[in-house]
Amino acid sequence: MKASNSKHGKQPKPVTVTDLYAMKADGHKIVSVTAYDASFAAQVDAAGIDLVLVGDSLGMVVQGHDSTLPVTVADMVYHGAAVRRGIRRAFLVVDMPFLSYASPQAAIQSAGRLMRDGGAQMVKLERAGLVLPVIEALAQQHIPVCAHLGLTPQSIHKIGGYRVQGRSDDGAQQLLADARAVQAAGADLLVVECVPAALASEISHALAIPVIGIGAGLDVDGQVLVLYDVLGITAGHKPRFSRDFLAGQNGGVTGALEDYAQAVRSGQFPAPEHIIA
């Protein structure tokens, strides 16, 4: 799906959940990036990005914490609303922060705030297992859900750090089973993070819902990166699966984002050096 031309008075057609399913069916890569404020969101939208994620990664790249755990629902509402004011076309997904979906009722209340006050069109939550009844409860309330498997940052102390997931046969089979389970529970989208490319490909082909990868190889339905990684301004360690699209770019931030989108859609990103075997 190409971005609609907003020049000469034409209004961009907003991306919907139905569009995301159609893109998977048609083999058109979904391009996604995080954003946390109106100004960057406007440039993301102008570059024709399909999906904007207000990630709880803001706890690290905006607030300066060493994990996503301190982020609150109020933080996500604030940043979600700011991003909503900056976009016209892109589909908006907002993360549900740590412990905001500890029960189905808590999840419904949190998701209600994120959608009503934060402008979210879909909410994202991590893991499967005990989270499956939460996904079911949200789906029953007609709240679109994006699941997140693989490296799940809210579980960082449980999984022992920022490590690749699903390398062992048992781990791979569990991730595949979890992917099928979140789809069956009612998720409309799945993000897989830091898993071997072959496993991500298997998951993508096994599911009817779109699968977006981050550090998960090329053979998935789309890619997502943290905005600050795309622009090369992330402090400290740079993830292996990221690429600085701003370096050497004469078109500024929007040009870098347009290059990122083109690289994803053409299959040039992720390149072999960004892929986990």
Backbone hydrogen bonds in HBPLUS format (Angstrom, degrees):
<---DONOR---> <-ACCEPTOR-->    atom                        ^
c    i                          cat <-CA-CA->   ^        H-A-AA   ^      H-
h    n   atom  resd res      DA  || num        DHA   H-A  angle D-A-AA Bond
n    s   type  num  typ     dist DA aas  dist angle  dist       angle   num
A0010-LYS N   A0007-LYS O   3.16 MM   3  5.70 169.6  2.17 121.4 122.5     1
A0015-VAL N   A0089-ARG O   2.84 MM  74  5.90 166.1  1.86 159.7 156.4     2
A0019-ASP N   A0016-THR O   3.10 MM   3  5.08 118.6  2.50  93.5 108.1     3
A0020-LEU N   A0016-THR O   3.15 MM   4  6.55 150.5  2.24 146.3 153.7     4
A0020-LEU N   A0017-VAL O   3.07 MM   3  5.11 116.6  2.49  95.5 110.8     5
A0021-TYR N   A0017-VAL O   3.09 MM   4  6.48 155.8  2.15 153.6 159.4     6
A0022-ALA N   A0018-THR O   2.98 MM   4  6.23 155.9  2.04 146.4 153.6     7
A0023-MET N   A0019-ASP O   2.83 MM   4  6.09 148.9  1.93 148.9 157.5     8
A0024-LYS N   A0020-LEU O   3.16 MM   4  6.47 154.5  2.23 143.8 149.5     9
A0025-ALA N   A0021-TYR O   3.00 MM   4  6.31 165.2  2.02 151.1 155.0    10
A0026-ASP N   A0022-ALA O   2.86 MM   4  5.99 149.8  1.95 147.5 155.6    11
A0027-GLY N   A0023-MET O   2.97 MM   4  5.90 112.7  2.44 136.3 150.7    12
A0028-HIS N   A0023-MET O   2.85 MM   5  4.80 143.3  1.98 146.4 149.1    13
A0027-GLY N   A0024-LYS O   3.18 MM   3  5.16 153.4  2.25 100.7 108.8    14
A0030-ILE N   A0221-ASP O   2.86 MM 191  6.18 161.5  1.90 138.2 144.2    15
A0223-GLN N   A0030-ILE O   2.99 MM 193  6.47 143.6  2.12 169.6 174.8    16
A0050-ASP N   A0031-VAL O   2.98 MM  19  5.31 128.6  2.26 133.4 148.3    17
A0051-LEU N   A0031-VAL O   3.12 MM  20  6.39 154.4  2.18 153.8 156.4    18
A0032-SER N   A0223-GLN O   2.88 MM 191  5.92 142.0  2.03 163.7 171.0    19
A0033-VAL N   A0051-LEU O   3.23 MM  18  6.81 146.3  2.35 157.3 166.4    20
A0053-LEU N   A0033-VAL O   3.02 MM  20  6.11 161.3  2.06 134.8 140.6    21
A0034-THR N   A0225-LEU O   3.08 MM 191  6.55 144.7  2.21 154.2 159.9    22
A0035-ALA N   A0053-LEU O   3.12 MM  18  6.28 139.0  2.30 135.6 139.8    23
A0041-ALA N   A0037-ASP O   3.03 MM   4  6.01 152.9  2.10 143.6 152.2    24
A0042-ALA N   A0038-ALA O   2.95 MM   4  6.06 150.1  2.04 145.2 151.1    25
A0043-GLN N   A0039-SER O   3.40 MM   4  6.73 151.5  2.48 140.9 147.5    26
A0043-GLN N   A0040-PHE O   3.09 MM   3  5.19 118.5  2.48  97.6 112.5    27
A0044-VAL N   A0040-PHE O   2.89 MM   4  6.19 155.5  1.95 154.4 162.1    28
A0045-ASP N   A0041-ALA O   2.89 MM   4  6.10 158.6  1.93 150.0 155.5    29
A0046-ALA N   A0042-ALA O   2.92 MM   4  6.09 156.2  1.98 142.0 148.9    30
A0047-ALA N   A0043-GLN O   3.06 MM   4  6.20 136.6  2.26 138.8 149.0    31
A0047-ALA N   A0044-VAL O   3.24 MM   3  5.24 131.5  2.49  93.5 106.0    32
A0049-ILE N   A0044-VAL O   3.42 MM   5  5.96 166.7  2.44 159.5 157.0    33
A0048-GLY N   A0045-ASP O   2.98 MM   3  5.35 162.1  2.02 111.9 117.4    34
A0091-PHE N   A0050-ASP O   2.93 MM  41  6.28 167.0  1.95 147.1 145.3    35
A0052-VAL N   A0091-PHE O   2.77 MM  39  6.02 163.4  1.79 163.5 168.8    36
A0093-VAL N   A0052-VAL O   2.92 MM  41  6.20 170.9  1.93 165.9 168.5    37
A0054-VAL N   A0093-VAL O   2.83 MM  39  6.26 163.0  1.86 162.9 166.7    38
A0095-ASP N   A0054-VAL O   3.05 MM  41  6.22 172.2  2.06 158.0 155.6    39
A0058-LEU N   A0055-GLY O   3.12 MM   3  6.09 162.9  2.15 121.0 122.9    40
A0059-GLY N   A0056-ASP O   2.99 MM   3  5.81 166.5  2.00 120.4 123.8    41
A0060-MET N   A0057-SER O   2.91 MM   3  5.47 145.9  2.02 114.1 122.7    42
A0061-VAL N   A0057-SER O   3.01 MM   4  6.33 165.0  2.04 161.6 161.6    43
A0062-VAL N   A0058-LEU O   2.92 MM   4  4.82 147.8  2.03 121.4 129.7    44
A0063-GLN N   A0058-LEU O   2.88 MM   5  6.28 160.0  1.92 164.2 170.1    45
A0065-HIS N   A0059-GLY O   2.78 MM   6  5.57 157.0  1.83 159.9 153.6    46
A0071-VAL N   A0068-THR O   3.23 MM   3  5.91 161.5  2.26 122.5 127.9    47
A0076-MET N   A0072-THR O   3.15 MM   4  6.52 157.8  2.20 146.6 151.8    48
A0077-VAL N   A0073-VAL O   2.84 MM   4  6.12 154.1  1.91 155.3 162.9    49
A0078-TYR N   A0074-ALA O   3.00 MM   4  6.13 165.0  2.02 147.2 151.1    50
A0079-HIS N   A0075-ASP O   3.00 MM   4  6.26 173.4  2.01 157.6 158.3    51
A0080-GLY N   A0076-MET O   2.80 MM   4  5.69 151.3  1.88 138.5 148.0    52
A0081-ALA N   A0077-VAL O   2.95 MM   4  6.02 163.9  1.98 150.1 153.7    53
A0082-ALA N   A0078-TYR O   3.13 MM   4  6.39 151.9  2.22 141.8 149.8    54
A0083-VAL N   A0079-HIS O   2.96 MM   4  6.19 163.3  1.99 152.2 155.8    55
A0084-ARG N   A0080-GLY O   2.88 MM   4  6.08 158.9  1.93 150.3 156.9    56
A0085-ARG N   A0081-ALA O   3.21 MM   4  6.44 146.4  2.33 141.4 148.3    57
A0086-GLY N   A0083-VAL O   2.84 MM   3  5.13 144.4  1.97 107.3 118.9    58
A0121-GLN N   A0092-LEU O   2.89 MM  29  5.40 162.8  1.92 148.0 152.9    59
A0094-VAL N   A0122-MET O   2.99 MM  28  6.46 157.1  2.04 154.6 158.4    60
A0124-LYS N   A0094-VAL O   3.01 MM  30  6.06 149.6  2.10 134.6 136.9    61
A0096-MET N   A0124-LYS O   2.83 MM  28  5.78 153.0  1.91 167.3 161.4    62
A0100-SER N   A0097-PRO O   3.02 MM   3  5.63 156.7  2.08 142.0 141.0    63
A0107-ALA N   A0103-SER O   2.88 MM   4  6.08 157.8  1.93 155.8 162.7    64
A0108-ILE N   A0104-PRO O   2.95 MM   4  6.20 156.0  2.01 149.2 154.9    65
A0109-GLN N   A0105-GLN O   3.09 MM   4  6.34 161.6  2.12 149.5 154.0    66
A0110-SER N   A0106-ALA O   2.89 MM   4  6.10 163.0  1.92 151.2 156.2    67
A0111-ALA N   A0107-ALA O   2.77 MM   4  5.86 168.1  1.78 153.6 157.6    68
A0112-GLY N   A0108-ILE O   2.91 MM   4  5.93 149.8  2.00 140.0 148.6    69
A0113-ARG N   A0109-GLN O   3.19 MM   4  6.48 153.2  2.26 144.3 149.9    70
A0114-LEU N   A0110-SER O   3.02 MM   4  6.33 160.0  2.06 151.1 156.9    71
A0115-MET N   A0111-ALA O   2.91 MM   4  6.09 149.6  2.00 149.2 156.7    72
A0116-ARG N   A0112-GLY O   2.80 MM   4  5.76 165.1  1.83 149.7 154.8    73
A0117-ASP N   A0113-ARG O   2.85 MM   4  5.34 151.9  1.93 134.7 144.0    74
A0118-GLY N   A0113-ARG O   3.20 MM   5  6.60 135.5  2.41 144.4 153.0    75
A0120-ALA N   A0114-LEU O   3.04 MM   6  5.72 169.1  2.05 141.0 137.6    76
A0123-VAL N   A0144-PRO O   3.11 MM  21  6.50 163.3  2.14 151.2 149.6    77
A0146-CYS N   A0123-VAL O   2.78 MM  23  6.00 159.1  1.82 153.1 155.6    78
A0125-LEU N   A0146-CYS O   3.02 MM  21  6.53 150.3  2.11 165.0 174.4    79
A0127-ARG N   A0148-HIS O   2.85 MM  21  5.92 152.2  1.92 174.7 165.5    80
A0131-VAL N   A0128-ALA O   2.83 MM   3  4.99 164.8  1.86 132.0 130.1    81
A0132-LEU N   A0129-GLY O   3.06 MM   3  5.69 163.4  2.09 118.3 123.3    82
A0134-VAL N   A0131-VAL O   2.96 MM   3  5.14 124.2  2.28 102.5 117.9    83
A0135-ILE N   A0131-VAL O   3.03 MM   4  6.44 155.5  2.09 156.2 163.3    84
A0136-GLU N   A0132-LEU O   2.97 MM   4  6.26 162.5  2.00 154.3 159.2    85
A0137-ALA N   A0133-PRO O   2.92 MM   4  6.08 155.7  1.98 141.1 147.4    86
A0138-LEU N   A0134-VAL O   2.94 MM   4  6.20 161.6  1.97 154.4 159.0    87
A0139-ALA N   A0135-ILE O   2.89 MM   4  6.07 163.7  1.92 152.4 157.3    88
A0140-GLN N   A0136-GLU O   2.93 MM   4  6.12 150.8  2.01 146.3 154.3    89
A0141-GLN N   A0138-LEU O   3.00 MM   3  5.13 135.7  2.20  99.4 112.2    90
A0143-ILE N   A0138-LEU O   3.00 MM   5  5.25 163.0  2.03 144.8 144.6    91
A0142-HIS N   A0139-ALA O   2.91 MM   3  4.89 155.9  1.97 108.5 111.6    92
A0188-ASP N   A0145-VAL O   2.84 MM  43  5.67 158.6  1.89 154.0 160.2    93
A0147-ALA N   A0189-LEU O   2.87 MM  42  6.24 159.4  1.92 153.2 147.8    94
A0191-VAL N   A0147-ALA O   2.85 MM  44  6.19 157.5  1.90 144.5 151.0    95
A0149-LEU N   A0191-VAL O   2.90 MM  42  6.34 159.2  1.94 165.5 170.6    96
A0193-GLU N   A0149-LEU O   3.04 MM  44  6.47 158.4  2.08 153.3 158.2    97
A0151-LEU N   A0193-GLU O   2.83 MM  42  5.22 166.4  1.85 136.4 141.1    98
A0155-SER N   A0152-THR O   2.82 MM   3  5.61 161.1  1.86 129.5 136.0    99
A0156-ILE N   A0153-PRO O   3.21 MM   3  5.02 154.6  2.28 112.9 110.7   100
A0158-LYS N   A0155-SER O   2.87 MM   3  5.27 131.4  2.11 111.5 125.7   101
A0159-ILE N   A0155-SER O   2.98 MM   4  6.22 157.8  2.03 162.2 169.5   102
A0161-GLY N   A0156-ILE O   3.07 MM   5  5.22 149.3  2.17 149.8 154.6   103
A0163-ARG N   A0161-GLY O   3.02 MM   2  5.67 124.1  2.35 108.3  92.5   104
A0165-GLN N   A0194-CYS O   2.89 MM  29  6.23 165.8  1.91 170.1 171.2   105
A0172-ALA N   A0168-SER O   2.85 MM   4  6.04 156.9  1.90 151.8 157.9   106
A0173-GLN N   A0169-ASP O   2.97 MM   4  6.17 163.1  2.00 150.7 155.0   107
A0174-GLN N   A0170-ASP O   2.95 MM   4  6.13 152.0  2.03 146.4 154.2   108
A0175-LEU N   A0171-GLY O   3.01 MM   4  6.23 157.0  2.06 145.4 151.2   109
A0176-LEU N   A0172-ALA O   2.99 MM   4  6.24 158.5  2.04 150.3 156.1   110
A0177-ALA N   A0173-GLN O   2.94 MM   4  6.11 157.0  1.99 143.2 149.8   111
A0178-ASP N   A0174-GLN O   2.80 MM   4  6.02 154.9  1.86 148.0 155.5   112
A0179-ALA N   A0175-LEU O   2.88 MM   4  6.07 152.8  1.95 145.0 152.3   113
A0180-ARG N   A0176-LEU O   3.08 MM   4  6.38 160.0  2.13 148.0 152.4   114
A0181-ALA N   A0177-ALA O   2.94 MM   4  6.13 146.7  2.05 141.5 151.7   115
A0182-VAL N   A0178-ASP O   2.89 MM   4  6.19 157.6  1.94 156.4 159.9   116
A0183-GLN N   A0179-ALA O   3.23 MM   4  6.40 156.1  2.29 144.1 150.5   117
A0184-ALA N   A0180-ARG O   2.99 MM   4  6.20 160.2  2.03 145.1 150.7   118
A0185-ALA N   A0181-ALA O   2.89 MM   4  6.09 141.2  2.04 143.2 154.1   119
A0187-ALA N   A0182-VAL O   3.00 MM   5  5.67 163.6  2.03 158.5 154.2   120
A0186-GLY N   A0183-GLN O   3.07 MM   3  5.33 147.1  2.18 103.6 113.4   121
A0190-LEU N   A0210-PRO O   3.06 MM  20  6.39 144.6  2.19 155.5 165.0   122
A0212-ILE N   A0190-LEU O   2.78 MM  22  6.18 164.2  1.80 164.1 168.5   123
A0192-VAL N   A0212-ILE O   2.95 MM  20  6.36 154.5  2.02 153.5 160.9   124
A0214-ILE N   A0192-VAL O   3.05 MM  22  6.42 144.3  2.19 159.7 160.2   125
A0194-CYS N   A0214-ILE O   2.92 MM  20  6.38 158.3  1.97 153.2 159.2   126
A0199-LEU N   A0196-PRO O   3.08 MM   3  5.43 120.9  2.45 106.0 119.9   127
A0200-ALA N   A0196-PRO O   3.03 MM   4  6.35 163.6  2.05 158.3 163.4   128
A0197-ALA N   A0276-ILE O   2.86 MM  79  5.89 159.2  1.90 173.9 171.6   129
A0201-SER N   A0197-ALA O   2.93 MM   4  6.12 157.4  1.98 150.1 156.1   130
A0202-GLU N   A0198-ALA O   3.04 MM   4  6.27 154.9  2.11 141.0 147.7   131
A0203-ILE N   A0199-LEU O   2.92 MM   4  6.22 159.1  1.96 154.3 159.7   132
A0204-SER N   A0200-ALA O   2.92 MM   4  6.14 164.4  1.94 151.2 155.4   133
A0205-HIS N   A0201-SER O   2.99 MM   4  6.20 160.2  2.03 151.9 156.6   134
A0206-ALA N   A0202-GLU O   2.99 MM   4  6.07 133.2  2.21 138.9 151.4   135
A0206-ALA N   A0203-ILE O   3.11 MM   3  5.07 129.5  2.38  94.4 108.3   136
A0207-LEU N   A0203-ILE O   3.21 MM   4  6.34 131.9  2.45 148.4 158.5   137
A0221-ASP N   A0211-VAL O   2.79 MM  10  5.20 130.0  2.04 149.5 164.4   138
A0213-GLY N   A0222-GLY O   2.90 MM   9  6.19 167.3  1.92 144.1 140.1   139
A0224-VAL N   A0213-GLY O   3.07 MM  11  6.25 146.4  2.19 155.7 155.8   140
A0229-ASP N   A0226-VAL O   2.89 MM   3  5.34 137.7  2.07 112.8 125.1   141
A0230-VAL N   A0226-VAL O   3.14 MM   4  6.56 153.6  2.21 151.7 159.7   142
A0231-LEU N   A0227-LEU O   3.04 MM   4  6.36 145.4  2.16 148.1 157.9   143
A0233-ILE N   A0228-TYR O   2.87 MM   5  5.24 149.8  1.96 157.2 161.9   144
A0232-GLY N   A0229-ASP O   3.15 MM   3  4.90 154.2  2.22  96.2 104.1   145
A0245-PHE N   A0230-VAL O   2.72 MM  15  5.44 149.9  1.81 144.5 153.4   146
A0242-SER N   A0239-PRO O   3.14 MM   3  5.49 167.9  2.15 114.6 117.7   147
A0249-GLN N   A0246-LEU O   2.94 MM   3  5.09 156.8  2.00 135.5 131.5   148
A0255-GLY N   A0251-GLY O   3.16 MM   4  4.23 149.9  2.25 117.6 114.4   149
A0256-ALA N   A0252-GLY O   2.95 MM   4  6.23 154.5  2.02 150.5 157.8   150
A0257-LEU N   A0253-VAL O   2.98 MM   4  6.27 158.5  2.02 153.1 158.8   151
A0258-GLU N   A0254-THR O   2.86 MM   4  6.10 151.3  1.94 148.6 157.1   152
A0259-ASP N   A0255-GLY O   2.92 MM   4  6.16 152.4  2.00 145.7 153.0   153
A0260-TYR N   A0256-ALA O   2.93 MM   4  6.22 154.5  2.00 145.4 152.7   154
A0261-ALA N   A0257-LEU O   2.92 MM   4  6.16 163.1  1.95 147.9 152.0   155
A0262-GLN N   A0258-GLU O   2.93 MM   4  6.13 161.2  1.96 147.6 152.8   156
A0263-ALA N   A0259-ASP O   2.85 MM   4  6.01 156.2  1.91 148.0 154.9   157
A0264-VAL N   A0260-TYR O   2.99 MM   4  6.26 155.6  2.05 152.7 158.5   158
A0265-ARG N   A0261-ALA O   2.98 MM   4  6.18 170.4  1.99 153.1 155.9   159
A0266-SER N   A0262-GLN O   2.90 MM   4  5.94 146.1  2.01 145.9 154.4   160
A0268-GLN N   A0263-ALA O   2.83 MM   5  4.81 128.9  2.09 149.2 156.2   161
A0269-PHE N   A0263-ALA O   3.02 MM   6  5.10 139.6  2.19 124.2 117.2   162
A0267-GLY N   A0264-VAL O   3.19 MM   3  5.24 151.8  2.27 101.2 109.7   163
A0274-HIS N   A0271-ALA O   2.85 MM   3  5.47 159.0  1.89 124.2 131.2   164
A0275-ILE N   A0272-PRO O   3.24 MM   3  5.30 164.7  2.26 107.4 112.0   165
